[in-house]
């Protein structure tokens, strides 16, 4: 969707250096809007605008971010992809089944954690 105005709900983030200044616990987690406002870093907040099919990347593991609030009656469609640098230490079964589906080897690999054959990692 076009996100060209604030009412369209742009992706909003706090760059790395200001993010490091936000008070948080030993194990950082979510911060409320009120806590973020109290940090005094509002002038540092950045919003991403663009026409439909605009792409951007951001390291959300290192900075505070949010999908901004949409105005009443507005819609936004976005595709979000996540890149992980290593496999999870704790494999999980996503419960995706191939019943009735004809998947290519690549689709099967992408949808099935572990061995790529539709079985979870560590299962025979």
Order of alpha helices (4+ residues) and beta strands (2+ residues): beta-alpha-alpha-beta-beta-alpha
